[in-house]
Amino acid sequence: QVQLVESGGGLVQPGGSLRLSCAASGSRGSISGMGWYRQAPGKQRELVAVSTTGGFTNYLYSVKGRFTLSRDNLNNAVYLQMNNLKPEDTAVYYCQATVSGLVYWGQGTQVTVSS
């Protein structure tokens, strides 16, 4: 059973930065995709940034230039550096990993951007 453990959420003022971390454990297969989604109250979950097998990273348009995804394949970890945060970035952020064709989710970490 693959487990994803997230950390790094919190409260930050507009214009501030946060770094989310996610580590996968228990994987016996190859992790093809790994990244982050988010869900704001009353809204659907949306892709924020995902790294694919081919080494490409897809970003939500509204976070391009502000968020950076990085992967540590040796340690099955993924990070999301979030800069210039805006109130509209407030959401629960979920780590996601695709292992041998199966999708796994973390428990979520709250990010709140407010003055």
Sequence and secondary structure as in RCSB ss.txt:
>XXXX:A:sequence
QVQLVESGGGLVQPGGSLRLSCAASGSRGSISGMGWYRQAPGKQRELVAVSTTGGFTNYLYSVKGRFTLSRDNLN
NAVYLQMNNLKPEDTAVYYCQATVSGLVYWGQGTQVTVSS
>XXXX:A:secstr
  EEEEE  EEE TT  EEEEEEEES  S EEEEEEEEE TTS  EEEEEE TTS EEE GGGTTTEEEEEEGGG
TEEEEEE S  GGG EEEEEEEEETTEEEE   EEEEE  
